[in-house]
Amino acid sequence: MKHRSLTVKKSAETALEFANNEGFEALSMRALSGLLNVTAISFYNYVPDKDVLLELMLDKAVAEIDSPVVGDT
C-alpha cells in the first residue's frame, strides 16, 4: 500500500530541511524514511537511491533561488 501523503517533492523538501539542521553527513535514506513515517524499503519506491535524492535536493534548492529579471538594474 502506497502512502498517499508521500511525494517525491515532500521527500526532497524534508531532506533539505534535515540536511540544514543536522548536516549532510547525517542524511541517510533510513533517517529520512523515519522522518517521513515510512519504512526504508517503501521509501525506495519514491526515491531509488541517495544519488537521486541529492539530485532532487539540488533541484529544489536551485528552484528556490530568486533569479534576476533581465533588464532590471
Helices and strands as residue ranges (DSSP letters): H 8-22, G 24-26, H 29-35, H 40-43, H 50-63
